[in-house]
Amino acid sequence: MSVTFLLSSLPTLELGAEVPFSVQELRRRCEGMDGVNLSDFDAVVAGSPGSHKFTIDYANALTEIKNATAAMRASKWEGENIRVSERSYSNYHVALHQKIAEAMNIQNPYERELALERARWQIADELAGVDYFSEAKIYAYLVKLQINNRISGLSEEAGKAAVEDFIKANDRQEVAN
């Protein structure tokens, strides 16, 4: 089976829309597929560089996103001992930094996360290029599937639970010390 057939059979994804299937299901569909390297697929899932140009460029863009978001979040903290450890990466996407800056100025945490994910969605599209039936398009589709899976897990209840878990873990650590 070819990448062309697979891409033709996949449902269109829209940011924030219902997830049609899991990342594991997409991987299963890619098994034995001519033109899809499962090691590169796994690299995209992990956010690490693989051997395909898309995986390398996407890992760099992800690092760029994380560095920029961390620096902007840290700039809002008070104190003089705040330190941000940035990882090195290649390339620089001016438009991406602008989108991250705009997203970080959004007060509503859910809307802010949507804006950050929209930036990641757009960079995946940009890195995939214009050849619709390419291996890079499978990887971009994977990124979009990951984004929609993440968005579908965001809720006020999940946010409260995460904060409570963090506080409890911090409390246990203080008691242990």
C-alpha distance (Angstrom), angle and dihedral (degrees) to the residues before:
residue distance angle dihedral
M1 . . .
S2 3.79 . .
V3 3.79 135.9 .
T4 3.81 87.8 -115.7
F5 3.79 91.4 59.9
L6 3.81 92.7 45.3
L7 3.80 94.6 48.4
S8 3.80 90.5 46.6
S9 3.79 91.0 53.7
L10 3.83 97.6 48.7
P11 3.81 119.6 98.6
T12 3.79 116.8 -116.3
L13 3.79 114.2 -99.4
E14 3.79 124.8 -141.9
L15 3.79 124.0 -169.4
G16 3.78 109.9 -90.4
A17 3.81 94.9 3.4
E18 3.78 123.8 133.0
V19 3.79 113.6 -70.7
P20 3.84 110.7 -114.0
F21 3.83 94.2 -159.0
S22 3.78 142.7 -19.4
V23 3.80 130.9 -83.0
Q24 3.82 87.3 -111.4
E25 3.82 89.7 56.7
L26 3.80 91.0 51.5
R27 3.80 89.6 50.0
R28 3.81 89.8 50.5
R29 3.81 89.3 52.0
C30 3.82 89.8 51.3
E31 3.82 94.5 52.0
G32 3.78 110.7 114.0
M33 3.81 90.3 6.1
D34 3.79 115.9 145.8
G35 3.80 108.1 -124.0
V36 3.83 98.6 23.0
N37 3.78 119.3 100.1
L38 3.82 109.0 -156.2
S39 3.81 91.0 -156.1
D40 3.80 88.5 59.0
F41 3.82 89.7 44.7
D42 3.82 88.8 54.7
A43 3.82 90.3 46.3
V44 3.81 90.4 56.8
V45 3.82 90.2 48.9
A46 3.81 89.6 51.7
G47 3.81 93.5 42.3
S48 3.78 90.9 -123.4
P49 3.80 130.1 126.0
G50 3.77 116.6 -93.1
S51 3.78 128.7 178.4
H52 3.85 98.3 -81.4
K53 3.82 118.5 87.9
F54 3.81 91.1 -123.3
T55 3.82 92.4 55.4
I56 3.79 92.2 49.3
D57 3.81 94.0 46.3
Y58 3.81 92.4 43.8
A59 3.83 92.8 50.8
N60 3.81 88.4 51.6
A61 3.82 91.9 47.9
L62 3.80 91.0 48.4
T63 3.79 90.5 52.2
E64 3.80 89.0 48.2
I65 3.82 90.4 51.6
K66 3.82 92.4 48.4
N67 3.81 92.9 47.0
A68 3.81 93.5 48.3
T69 3.81 94.0 45.1
A70 3.80 92.7 47.5
A71 3.81 92.0 49.0
M72 3.80 92.2 48.8
R73 3.81 92.8 46.7
A74 3.80 91.0 48.0
S75 3.81 91.7 49.8
K76 3.81 88.2 64.1
W77 3.81 93.6 55.6
E78 3.76 121.3 92.5
G79 3.77 123.2 -129.0
E80 3.73 138.1 68.9
N81 3.82 100.5 -111.3
I82 3.79 96.6 66.5
R83 3.76 112.4 130.2
V84 3.79 129.5 -178.4
S85 3.79 118.4 -160.0
E86 3.77 109.0 -148.8
R87 3.77 123.7 -162.7
S88 3.76 119.6 -139.2
Y89 3.80 120.8 -109.1
S90 3.78 138.6 164.2
N91 3.81 127.0 -112.8
Y92 3.77 126.8 25.1
H93 3.79 124.7 -129.2
V94 3.79 109.8 -155.5
A95 3.82 93.3 -172.6
L96 3.81 90.2 50.1
H97 3.80 91.6 54.9
Q98 3.79 90.2 49.4
K99 3.82 91.2 51.6
I100 3.80 91.1 48.8
A101 3.81 91.2 49.4
E102 3.81 90.4 50.6
A103 3.80 91.3 47.4
M104 3.80 92.9 49.7
N105 3.81 89.7 56.2
I106 3.81 91.7 59.6
Q107 3.80 109.0 105.0
N108 3.81 98.8 -156.9
P109 3.85 106.1 82.0
Y110 3.81 93.9 -147.9
E111 3.81 93.1 49.8
R112 3.81 89.2 45.8
E113 3.81 91.2 54.1
L114 3.81 90.7 47.5
A115 3.80 90.0 52.6
L116 3.82 91.4 49.4
E117 3.80 90.9 48.5
R118 3.82 89.9 48.2
A119 3.81 88.0 56.6
R120 3.82 90.6 50.6
W121 3.83 89.9 47.1
Q122 3.80 90.8 52.4
I123 3.80 94.1 47.5
A124 3.83 89.5 51.6
D125 3.82 89.0 53.6
E126 3.79 91.2 47.6
L127 3.81 93.4 49.1
A128 3.82 92.7 47.5
G129 3.79 91.4 61.9
V130 3.78 128.9 -155.6
D131 3.81 102.0 -62.0
Y132 3.80 98.6 102.0
F133 3.80 97.6 -165.2
S134 3.79 98.1 52.4
E135 3.76 135.9 116.9
A136 3.81 88.3 -113.2
K137 3.83 89.6 62.0
I138 3.82 89.6 57.5
Y139 3.79 89.5 53.8
A140 3.82 91.9 46.8
Y141 3.81 88.5 50.3
L142 3.80 88.4 51.4
V143 3.81 91.1 52.9
K144 3.80 90.4 50.1
L145 3.80 90.8 48.9
Q146 3.82 89.6 51.6
I147 3.81 90.5 49.5
N148 3.80 93.4 50.8
N149 3.80 90.9 46.1
R150 3.81 89.2 53.1
I151 3.80 93.7 46.0
S152 3.80 91.7 49.4
G153 3.82 88.3 57.1
L154 3.80 94.0 53.5
S155 3.77 115.3 99.9
E156 3.76 138.9 137.9
E157 3.80 89.8 -106.0
A158 3.80 92.9 50.3
G159 3.81 89.7 48.4
K160 3.79 92.8 51.4
A161 3.80 90.8 47.1
A162 3.82 91.2 51.0
V163 3.83 91.5 50.4
E164 3.81 91.2 47.9
D165 3.82 91.4 48.7
F166 3.81 90.1 49.6
I167 3.82 92.1 49.9
K168 3.82 92.1 47.4
A169 3.81 91.7 49.1
N170 3.80 90.1 48.5
D171 3.82 90.6 48.6
R172 3.83 90.8 51.3
Q173 3.79 90.4 49.5
E174 3.83 91.7 51.2
V175 3.81 91.1 49.1
A176 3.81 90.8 49.7
N177 3.81 91.8 53.0
